[in-house]
Amino acid sequence: MKRVTINTNDVGLVFKKGKFKNVLTAGTYWLGFGDEISIYDMGKEYNFSVSELEILLTNSDFVNIVHIVDVADHELALVYRNGNFKNVLIAGKHAIWKGLSTYTFEKVNISNIEIDANIDRNLLEKTPLMNYIRASKVESYEKALLFIDGKFEKVLNAGNYLYWKNATTISVLKTDMRQLNMEVTGQEILTKDKAQLRINFSIQYKVVDIIKSLLENKEFEKQLYVTMQLALRASIGLMTFDELMESKEKIAAQVMDLTIAKAENLGVKLINCGVKDIILPGDVKEIMNQVLIAEKRAQANIITRREETASTRSLLNTAKLMEDNAMLYKLKEMEYVEKIAEKINTISLSGSGQIVDQLKQIFVK
């Protein structure tokens, strides 16, 4: 004989020679020869195997101390302990000790992807449920297309979207709805007069119709790039090198005219575009530098000739005035003598007194 004590909120399962015999609740008991007992804390979970549970459920005393929860293949059971969410039960038969805690169970159908509105959304963020949830987040600057089993369902605006995990296939395609930039770089293009140039072109655009962009077109960004590239080549191919250098802004206008309708078919609105860089080959660049130098030299010569003509005209006018006015002539003469004297520190005179007379004749009328 063996004496055992079962504490409050514990339960003992008695087996004899491997066969389930009875259930012992709180109290003191004597076990017969060959009896074995397993004591369980009813405040803790224990996962019985399917075969163990089938045997235990044949005993009415065991049935009275457990909650039996049957969960179908298309269901989940949400377990609440004393009103608080505790865990999730998947498909199968489950036994949970009654004990001192109060348990409630809520079954949810996961055969559909939509989550019932009566389920607290805060529970969906908890670890036990996260393994059974598919989440997709659409940012405030995005829109998305929802596909269910490969079929387009609807457009998703900004927000968090949660779906049950099941056999249904879900995919979400998102795109940025903000103003975007695209660079068409390093384009080797021949002008109308066969000058080879390398062009870098910039485009600003915005997606305005997500269904056209993602559903009706494949890789719309690549298509937009090729469209802009071909339009750029067509525009430059109609212009000579000189025309291109004189009016680069015309290229942007021509490219916009050629592509605006095609961009709309891609669900895109063109906002702005323009030539970013024109890179000349080395020999063309050298020729352009020579032309520029020649032009600047010609401009400098014109300015020099203009100034020389003005100076000569001024001298002629002065000469005519001095011809008619002897006093003006004498003042001009003294002005030049003064300028010469400013550059002389000392004057040394040698010879007869005729030098003084000659100087006097210069300054005295």
VOPAGU-2260 file (C-alpha; in pm, 1 decimal, decimal comma):
REM VOPAGU-2260
SITE   aa  ch    i         X         Y         Z
SITE  MET   A    0       0,0       0,0       0,0
SITE  LYS   A    1     115,5     356,5     -73,1
SITE  ARG   A    2     -27,3     677,7      66,7
SITE  VAL   A    3     -51,3     983,0    -163,8
SITE  THR   A    4    -180,8    1336,9    -109,5
SITE  ILE   A    5    -336,6    1535,4    -393,5
SITE  ASN   A    6    -311,9    1910,4    -337,9
SITE  THR   A    7    -573,3    2167,0    -433,6
SITE  ASN   A    8    -578,8    2236,5    -810,2
SITE  ASP   A    9    -392,6    1910,2    -871,7
SITE  VAL   A   10    -533,4    1588,0   -1012,6
SITE  GLY   A   11    -399,8    1234,9   -1007,1
SITE  LEU   A   12    -450,7     974,5   -1275,7
SITE  VAL   A   13    -413,5     619,5   -1145,9
SITE  PHE   A   14    -291,6     340,1   -1373,9
SITE  LYS   A   15    -253,4     -27,8   -1298,7
SITE  LYS   A   16     -29,7    -233,5   -1519,8
SITE  GLY   A   17     -49,5      41,7   -1781,5
SITE  LYS   A   18    -427,5      49,1   -1783,1
SITE  PHE   A   19    -613,0     364,3   -1677,7
SITE  LYS   A   20    -800,4     299,3   -1353,2
SITE  ASN   A   21    -948,4     618,1   -1202,7
SITE  VAL   A   22    -907,9     989,6   -1122,5
SITE  LEU   A   23    -810,9    1132,1    -783,8
SITE  THR   A   24    -888,6    1495,3    -692,6
SITE  ALA   A   25    -769,7    1693,1    -385,7
SITE  GLY   A   26    -730,6    1470,9     -77,9
SITE  THR   A   27    -531,5    1179,1      70,8
SITE  TYR   A   28    -554,0     830,1     -75,4
SITE  TRP   A   29    -405,2     482,5     -41,1
SITE  LEU   A   30    -287,4     310,3    -357,2
SITE  GLY   A   31    -314,7     -63,1    -397,4
SITE  PHE   A   32     -33,6    -293,0    -501,3
SITE  GLY   A   33      65,5    -240,0    -862,7
SITE  ASP   A   34    -102,8     102,9    -883,0
SITE  GLU   A   35      90,4     394,3   -1034,3
SITE  ILE   A   36     -16,0     757,8   -1023,5
SITE  SER   A   37      63,9    1061,8   -1239,5
SITE  ILE   A   38      -7,8    1397,4   -1076,1
SITE  TYR   A   39     -88,6    1700,5   -1291,8
SITE  ASP   A   40    -112,3    2067,4   -1203,1
SITE  MET   A   41    -450,6    2184,4   -1338,6
SITE  GLY   A   42    -315,6    2537,9   -1373,0
SITE  LYS   A   43     -77,4    2422,0   -1646,2
SITE  GLU   A   44    -141,9    2284,5   -1990,9
SITE  TYR   A   45     -66,3    1931,2   -2087,5
SITE  ASN   A   46     -92,9    1801,6   -2441,3
SITE  PHE   A   47    -220,4    1446,3   -2434,4
SITE  SER   A   48    -156,5    1235,2   -2740,7
SITE  VAL   A   49    -457,9    1127,3   -2944,1
SITE  SER   A   50    -441,7     769,9   -2814,8
SITE  GLU   A   51    -397,8     883,6   -2451,7
SITE  LEU   A   52    -693,2    1120,1   -2474,9
SITE  GLU   A   53    -920,3     856,9   -2629,7
SITE  ILE   A   54    -848,9     623,1   -2338,0
SITE  LEU   A   55    -892,0     892,2   -2071,5
SITE  LEU   A   56   -1223,9    1010,3   -2214,5
SITE  THR   A   57   -1375,4     669,0   -2149,2
SITE  ASN   A   58   -1372,6     761,2   -1779,7
SITE  SER   A   59   -1660,7     987,3   -1671,5
SITE  ASP   A   60   -1461,3    1133,1   -1379,4
SITE  PHE   A   61   -1191,7    1252,4   -1620,0
SITE  VAL   A   62   -1455,1    1402,8   -1850,5
SITE  ASN   A   63   -1590,2    1607,1   -1558,9
SITE  ILE   A   64   -1256,4    1774,9   -1479,4
SITE  VAL   A   65   -1159,8    1883,6   -1833,8
SITE  HIS   A   66   -1290,9    2103,5   -2110,6
SITE  ILE   A   67   -1313,3    1906,4   -2432,6
SITE  VAL   A   68   -1261,2    2126,3   -2739,8
SITE  ASP   A   69   -1310,6    1978,9   -3088,8
SITE  VAL   A   70   -1154,6    2194,6   -3360,8
SITE  ALA   A   71   -1237,0    2118,2   -3725,8
SITE  ASP   A   72    -980,5    2131,6   -4005,8
SITE  HIS   A   73   -1104,5    2471,7   -4123,5
SITE  GLU   A   74   -1114,1    2622,9   -3774,1
SITE  LEU   A   75    -901,4    2770,0   -3499,8
SITE  ALA   A   76   -1010,0    2792,7   -3135,6
SITE  LEU   A   77    -911,7    3102,3   -2938,7
SITE  VAL   A   78    -861,9    3018,4   -2569,9
SITE  TYR   A   79    -941,8    3281,8   -2305,0
SITE  ARG   A   80    -835,7    3225,6   -1945,7
SITE  ASN   A   81   -1019,8    3438,4   -1687,9
SITE  GLY   A   82   -1126,6    3667,8   -1970,1
SITE  ASN   A   83    -774,3    3715,1   -2114,9
SITE  PHE   A   84    -649,6    3567,6   -2440,3
SITE  LYS   A   85    -412,3    3278,2   -2373,5
SITE  ASN   A   86    -340,0    3071,5   -2684,3
SITE  VAL   A   87    -472,0    2909,6   -3002,4
SITE  LEU   A   88    -588,8    2553,4   -3060,0
SITE  ILE   A   89    -551,7    2402,5   -3406,7
SITE  ALA   A   90    -750,1    2122,3   -3570,4
SITE  GLY   A   91    -804,2    1818,9   -3345,0
SITE  LYS   A   92    -947,6    1722,5   -3004,4
SITE  HIS   A   93    -806,1    1902,3   -2701,0
SITE  ALA   A   94    -852,6    1855,5   -2325,8
SITE  ILE   A   95    -791,2    2150,8   -2090,3
SITE  TRP   A   96    -806,3    2117,3   -1711,3
SITE  LYS   A   97   -1091,9    2303,8   -1550,9
SITE  GLY   A   98    -914,7    2370,0   -1221,0
SITE  LEU   A   99    -960,5    2704,0   -1047,7
SITE  SER   A  100    -946,5    2914,2   -1368,6
SITE  THR   A  101   -1240,1    3002,0   -1590,0
SITE  TYR   A  102   -1191,5    2915,0   -1956,8
SITE  THR   A  103   -1388,8    3028,4   -2259,3
SITE  PHE   A  104   -1336,1    2927,8   -2618,6
SITE  GLU   A  105   -1408,7    3107,4   -2945,8
SITE  LYS   A  106   -1397,8    2919,9   -3272,8
SITE  VAL   A  107   -1315,0    3105,3   -3592,6
SITE  ASN   A  108   -1354,5    2988,7   -3950,6
SITE  ILE   A  109   -1031,6    3022,6   -4145,6
SITE  SER   A  110   -1158,3    2871,4   -4470,2
SITE  ASN   A  111   -1215,8    3229,6   -4587,4
SITE  ILE   A  112    -928,4    3474,7   -4594,5
SITE  GLU   A  113   -1128,0    3757,7   -4436,4
SITE  ILE   A  114   -1099,2    3788,8   -4058,0
SITE  ASP   A  115   -1425,8    3839,2   -3872,2
SITE  ALA   A  116   -1481,7    4194,1   -3753,1
SITE  ASN   A  117   -1577,5    4074,0   -3402,0
SITE  ILE   A  118   -1220,5    3951,3   -3338,5
SITE  ASP   A  119   -1016,0    4208,0   -3150,9
SITE  ARG   A  120    -748,3    4338,3   -3387,3
SITE  ASN   A  121    -504,3    4363,5   -3096,7
SITE  LEU   A  122    -511,4    3984,2   -3062,4
SITE  LEU   A  123    -390,3    3944,1   -3420,8
SITE  GLU   A  124     -58,9    4103,4   -3326,9
SITE  LYS   A  125       6,0    3852,9   -3047,5
SITE  THR   A  126     257,7    3573,6   -3099,3
SITE  PRO   A  127      15,2    3274,6   -3074,2
SITE  LEU   A  128    -194,9    3409,3   -3362,5
SITE  MET   A  129      78,9    3555,5   -3582,2
SITE  ASN   A  130     162,7    3211,2   -3725,0
SITE  TYR   A  131    -189,0    3189,0   -3870,0
SITE  ILE   A  132    -208,1    3539,6   -4013,3
SITE  ARG   A  133     -89,7    3686,1   -4343,3
SITE  ALA   A  134     -15,8    4057,6   -4315,1
SITE  SER   A  135      39,6    4316,7   -4585,4
SITE  LYS   A  136     107,3    4685,5   -4523,2
SITE  VAL   A  137      40,0    4958,8   -4777,5
SITE  GLU   A  138     221,0    5282,6   -4691,8
SITE  SER   A  139      51,7    5623,4   -4704,5
SITE  TYR   A  140     228,0    5705,1   -5033,8
SITE  GLU   A  141     137,8    5373,1   -5198,3
SITE  LYS   A  142    -152,1    5189,0   -5356,4
SITE  ALA   A  143    -176,2    4815,5   -5416,9
SITE  LEU   A  144    -366,6    4551,9   -5613,1
SITE  LEU   A  145    -502,4    4246,8   -5432,0
SITE  PHE   A  146    -503,0    3913,9   -5618,8
SITE  ILE   A  147    -683,9    3608,4   -5477,1
SITE  ASP   A  148    -594,7    3275,8   -5638,0
SITE  GLY   A  149    -442,7    3472,9   -5926,3
SITE  LYS   A  150    -758,8    3676,4   -5988,1
SITE  PHE   A  151    -766,2    4053,3   -5942,4
SITE  GLU   A  152    -994,4    4139,5   -5650,8
SITE  LYS   A  153    -964,6    4511,3   -5564,8
SITE  VAL   A  154    -742,6    4815,8   -5516,1
SITE  LEU   A  155    -595,8    4860,2   -5168,1
SITE  ASN   A  156    -537,9    5206,0   -5026,7
SITE  ALA   A  157    -297,6    5286,6   -4742,3
SITE  GLY   A  158    -341,0    5065,7   -4434,7
SITE  ASN   A  159    -262,4    4730,8   -4269,8
SITE  TYR   A  160    -437,1    4427,9   -4420,1
SITE  LEU   A  161    -461,2    4094,8   -4236,3
SITE  TYR   A  162    -584,3    3763,2   -4377,4
SITE  TRP   A  163    -607,9    3408,1   -4246,8
SITE  LYS   A  164    -350,7    3159,8   -4370,3
SITE  ASN   A  165    -519,2    2884,3   -4566,3
SITE  ALA   A  166    -509,3    2713,5   -4905,2
SITE  THR   A  167    -610,4    3036,3   -5080,7
SITE  THR   A  168    -322,1    3212,3   -5257,2
SITE  ILE   A  169    -293,8    3585,6   -5193,3
SITE  SER   A  170     -57,9    3830,6   -5361,3
SITE  VAL   A  171     -33,5    4206,9   -5326,2
SITE  LEU   A  172     133,8    4427,6   -5588,5
SITE  LYS   A  173     227,8    4775,6   -5469,3
SITE  THR   A  174     353,8    5089,1   -5641,2
SITE  ASP   A  175     471,3    5430,2   -5526,9
SITE  MET   A  176     219,4    5706,2   -5602,6
SITE  ARG   A  177     461,5    5994,4   -5536,5
SITE  GLN   A  178     640,1    6196,8   -5804,2
SITE  LEU   A  179     926,4    5981,9   -5930,4
SITE  ASN   A  180    1239,0    6043,2   -6135,7
SITE  MET   A  181    1385,5    5838,6   -6419,4
SITE  GLU   A  182    1725,8    5884,5   -6582,3
SITE  VAL   A  183    1790,4    5790,1   -6946,0
SITE  THR   A  184    2169,9    5801,9   -6946,7
SITE  GLY   A  185    2455,8    5747,2   -7189,2
SITE  GLN   A  186    2250,5    5751,1   -7511,0
SITE  GLU   A  187    2477,0    5745,9   -7818,7
SITE  ILE   A  188    2275,2    5939,3   -8082,4
SITE  LEU   A  189    2348,7    6079,3   -8431,1
SITE  THR   A  190    2215,5    6421,8   -8523,4
SITE  LYS   A  191    2068,3    6502,5   -8862,0
SITE  ASP   A  192    2413,4    6608,1   -8989,6
SITE  LYS   A  193    2572,4    6284,4   -8855,0
SITE  ALA   A  194    2737,7    6433,7   -8545,6
SITE  GLN   A  195    2765,3    6169,2   -8275,3
SITE  LEU   A  196    2663,6    6281,4   -7925,8
SITE  ARG   A  197    2607,0    6121,9   -7587,6
SITE  ILE   A  198    2291,1    6244,2   -7415,1
SITE  ASN   A  199    2174,1    6218,3   -7053,9
SITE  PHE   A  200    1799,9    6281,7   -7021,6
SITE  SER   A  201    1587,0    6318,9   -6707,0
SITE  ILE   A  202    1211,8    6254,7   -6664,5
SITE  GLN   A  203     977,1    6332,4   -6374,6
SITE  TYR   A  204     655,1    6129,2   -6370,2
SITE  LYS   A  205     377,1    6008,4   -6143,5
SITE  VAL   A  206     159,3    5695,0   -6145,1
SITE  VAL   A  207    -205,8    5802,8   -6168,3
SITE  ASP   A  208    -379,0    5476,8   -6269,7
SITE  ILE   A  209    -248,3    5174,5   -6081,2
SITE  ILE   A  210    -471,1    4931,3   -6273,2
SITE  LYS   A  211    -317,2    5033,5   -6606,4
SITE  SER   A  212      33,7    5037,3   -6458,4
SITE  LEU   A  213      32,8    4701,9   -6280,1
SITE  LEU   A  214    -258,3    4503,9   -6424,1
SITE  GLU   A  215    -276,1    4597,7   -6791,4
SITE  ASN   A  216      98,7    4644,8   -6845,4
SITE  LYS   A  217     395,7    4432,6   -6751,9
SITE  GLU   A  218     692,0    4619,8   -6600,9
SITE  PHE   A  219     551,7    4961,4   -6688,4
SITE  GLU   A  220     870,6    5136,0   -6574,2
SITE  LYS   A  221    1079,6    4949,7   -6832,0
SITE  GLN   A  222     821,2    5030,9   -7099,2
SITE  LEU   A  223     830,1    5397,9   -6999,5
SITE  TYR   A  224    1210,0    5397,0   -7020,4
SITE  VAL   A  225    1207,7    5250,0   -7372,1
SITE  THR   A  226     934,3    5493,1   -7481,3
SITE  MET   A  227    1135,5    5793,2   -7362,5
SITE  GLN   A  228    1454,5    5652,7   -7513,7
SITE  LEU   A  229    1300,2    5609,7   -7860,0
SITE  ALA   A  230    1135,9    5952,9   -7848,2
SITE  LEU   A  231    1467,7    6113,3   -7751,7
SITE  ARG   A  232    1646,2    5945,0   -8042,3
SITE  ALA   A  233    1371,6    6044,7   -8285,6
SITE  SER   A  234    1380,0    6409,7   -8174,1
SITE  ILE   A  235    1756,7    6451,1   -8189,7
SITE  GLY   A  236    1774,3    6268,2   -8522,1
SITE  LEU   A  237    1564,9    6549,5   -8677,8
SITE  MET   A  238    1797,7    6828,8   -8560,9
SITE  THR   A  239    2138,6    6939,1   -8683,4
SITE  PHE   A  240    2424,1    6980,7   -8441,1
SITE  ASP   A  241    2399,9    7360,6   -8452,1
SITE  GLU   A  242    2023,1    7354,0   -8396,3
SITE  LEU   A  243    2072,8    7125,6   -8099,3
SITE  MET   A  244    2333,9    7352,9   -7942,9
SITE  GLU   A  245    2121,4    7664,1   -7996,0
SITE  SER   A  246    1790,4    7531,9   -7858,9
SITE  LYS   A  247    1820,8    7233,6   -7626,3
SITE  GLU   A  248    1484,9    7317,7   -7468,4
SITE  LYS   A  249    1312,3    7217,4   -7792,6
SITE  ILE   A  250    1415,9    6855,8   -7732,8
SITE  ALA   A  251    1217,3    6836,4   -7408,3
SITE  ALA   A  252     905,8    6979,5   -7575,7
SITE  GLN   A  253     932,0    6736,5   -7869,5
SITE  VAL   A  254     989,9    6435,6   -7643,8
SITE  MET   A  255     692,9    6535,0   -7427,0
SITE  ASP   A  256     466,7    6565,6   -7732,3
SITE  LEU   A  257     573,8    6224,2   -7861,6
SITE  THR   A  258     532,8    6037,0   -7532,3
SITE  ILE   A  259     252,2    6196,4   -7331,5
SITE  ALA   A  260     -22,7    5979,7   -7486,8
SITE  LYS   A  261     186,9    5661,0   -7462,7
SITE  ALA   A  262     261,0    5736,2   -7097,4
SITE  GLU   A  263    -111,7    5767,2   -7025,9
SITE  ASN   A  264    -161,2    5415,4   -7163,3
SITE  LEU   A  265      87,9    5302,1   -6898,8
SITE  GLY   A  266    -111,7    5477,6   -6625,5
SITE  VAL   A  267     159,6    5742,2   -6592,5
SITE  LYS   A  268     143,6    6120,3   -6606,9
SITE  LEU   A  269     455,0    6297,8   -6737,8
SITE  ILE   A  270     528,7    6606,1   -6529,4
SITE  ASN   A  271     857,8    6732,7   -6671,1
SITE  CYS   A  272    1155,6    6624,4   -6877,5
SITE  GLY   A  273    1473,2    6776,9   -7010,5
SITE  VAL   A  274    1827,1    6729,3   -7137,5
SITE  LYS   A  275    2062,1    6692,8   -6844,2
SITE  ASP   A  276    2396,7    6664,5   -7026,1
SITE  ILE   A  277    2528,2    6671,3   -7382,8
SITE  ILE   A  278    2867,4    6500,9   -7399,4
SITE  LEU   A  279    3073,7    6565,2   -7712,9
SITE  PRO   A  280    3339,5    6328,3   -7850,2
SITE  GLY   A  281    3698,5    6447,7   -7809,1
SITE  ASP   A  282    3750,4    6562,1   -8171,4
SITE  VAL   A  283    3415,8    6743,9   -8186,2
SITE  LYS   A  284    3490,0    6911,5   -7854,9
SITE  GLU   A  285    3826,5    7033,1   -7988,3
SITE  ILE   A  286    3661,7    7175,5   -8301,6
SITE  MET   A  287    3397,4    7348,2   -8090,8
SITE  ASN   A  288    3667,0    7505,1   -7875,0
SITE  GLN   A  289    3846,0    7633,8   -8186,2
SITE  VAL   A  290    3521,2    7779,9   -8320,5
SITE  LEU   A  291    3455,0    7946,3   -7987,2
SITE  ILE   A  292    3805,8    8093,7   -7973,4
SITE  ALA   A  293    3772,4    8223,3   -8330,4
SITE  GLU   A  294    3434,8    8381,0   -8251,8
SITE  LYS   A  295    3571,1    8551,1   -7942,0
SITE  ARG   A  296    3873,2    8680,7   -8131,5
SITE  ALA   A  297    3648,6    8821,6   -8402,6
SITE  GLN   A  298    3436,1    8991,1   -8138,5
SITE  ALA   A  299    3750,2    9133,4   -7974,5
SITE  ASN   A  300    3872,5    9269,1   -8309,9
SITE  ILE   A  301    3537,3    9436,0   -8373,5
SITE  ILE   A  302    3547,8    9601,0   -8032,3
SITE  THR   A  303    3908,1    9715,2   -8089,1
SITE  ARG   A  304    3823,3    9866,6   -8426,7
SITE  ARG   A  305    3519,3   10038,2   -8279,6
SITE  GLU   A  306    3729,7   10193,1   -8002,3
SITE  GLU   A  307    4000,6   10301,1   -8246,8
SITE  THR   A  308    3740,4   10468,3   -8468,7
SITE  ALA   A  309    3592,6   10652,5   -8171,8
SITE  SER   A  310    3937,4   10767,9   -8060,5
SITE  THR   A  311    4027,6   10891,9   -8408,7
SITE  ARG   A  312    3696,0   11073,7   -8434,9
SITE  SER   A  313    3764,9   11242,9   -8100,5
SITE  LEU   A  314    4114,5   11350,0   -8212,1
SITE  LEU   A  315    3971,7   11490,8   -8533,5
SITE  ASN   A  316    3717,8   11696,8   -8345,0
SITE  THR   A  317    3987,9   11828,5   -8110,7
SITE  ALA   A  318    4213,2   11921,2   -8402,2
SITE  LYS   A  319    3933,8   12118,1   -8570,3
SITE  LEU   A  320    3871,0   12313,7   -8248,9
SITE  MET   A  321    4240,5   12395,7   -8200,9
SITE  GLU   A  322    4269,9   12505,5   -8562,7
SITE  ASP   A  323    4014,3   12780,6   -8502,7
SITE  ASN   A  324    4132,1   12875,9   -8151,1
SITE  ALA   A  325    4502,6   12957,6   -8088,4
SITE  MET   A  326    4453,9   12979,9   -7712,4
SITE  LEU   A  327    4304,9   12627,8   -7704,4
SITE  TYR   A  328    4603,8   12507,5   -7904,6
SITE  LYS   A  329    4842,9   12666,2   -7652,7
SITE  LEU   A  330    4655,4   12510,7   -7356,9
SITE  LYS   A  331    4674,6   12167,9   -7520,5
SITE  GLU   A  332    5045,7   12223,0   -7575,7
SITE  MET   A  333    5096,1   12314,5   -7210,8
SITE  GLU   A  334    4893,4   12011,1   -7103,8
SITE  TYR   A  335    5129,9   11779,3   -7284,6
SITE  VAL   A  336    5435,7   11962,9   -7145,9
SITE  GLU   A  337    5290,1   11920,8   -6797,9
SITE  LYS   A  338    5244,4   11549,2   -6855,2
SITE  ILE   A  339    5604,9   11524,0   -6973,9
SITE  ALA   A  340    5728,1   11725,1   -6675,1
SITE  GLU   A  341    5552,3   11487,9   -6432,7
SITE  LYS   A  342    5783,2   11213,6   -6549,4
SITE  ILE   A  343    6104,5   11426,0   -6509,4
SITE  ASN   A  344    6272,7   11451,5   -6169,3
SITE  THR   A  345    6550,6   11701,5   -6259,6
SITE  ILE   A  346    6649,4   11915,2   -6559,1
SITE  SER   A  347    7019,8   11989,4   -6622,8
SITE  LEU   A  348    7097,6   12271,5   -6865,1
SITE  SER   A  349    7428,1   12324,6   -7042,6
SITE  GLY   A  350    7524,4   12560,5   -7315,4
SITE  SER   A  351    7458,5   12924,8   -7385,1
SITE  GLY   A  352    7162,6   13131,5   -7268,0
SITE  GLN   A  353    6974,5   13045,2   -7585,6
SITE  ILE   A  354    6812,3   12742,9   -7411,7
SITE  VAL   A  355    6645,5   12967,5   -7155,3
SITE  ASP   A  356    6520,2   13191,5   -7433,6
SITE  GLN   A  357    6379,8   12892,1   -7615,5
SITE  LEU   A  358    6191,5   12771,5   -7302,4
SITE  LYS   A  359    6061,0   13124,5   -7250,2
SITE  GLN   A  360    5928,6   13127,8   -7602,5
SITE  ILE   A  361    5732,7   12807,0   -7524,6
SITE  PHE   A  362    5557,8   12936,2   -7214,0
SITE  VAL   A  363    5529,4   13310,9   -7294,9
SITE  LYS   A  364    5313,5   13427,0   -7577,0
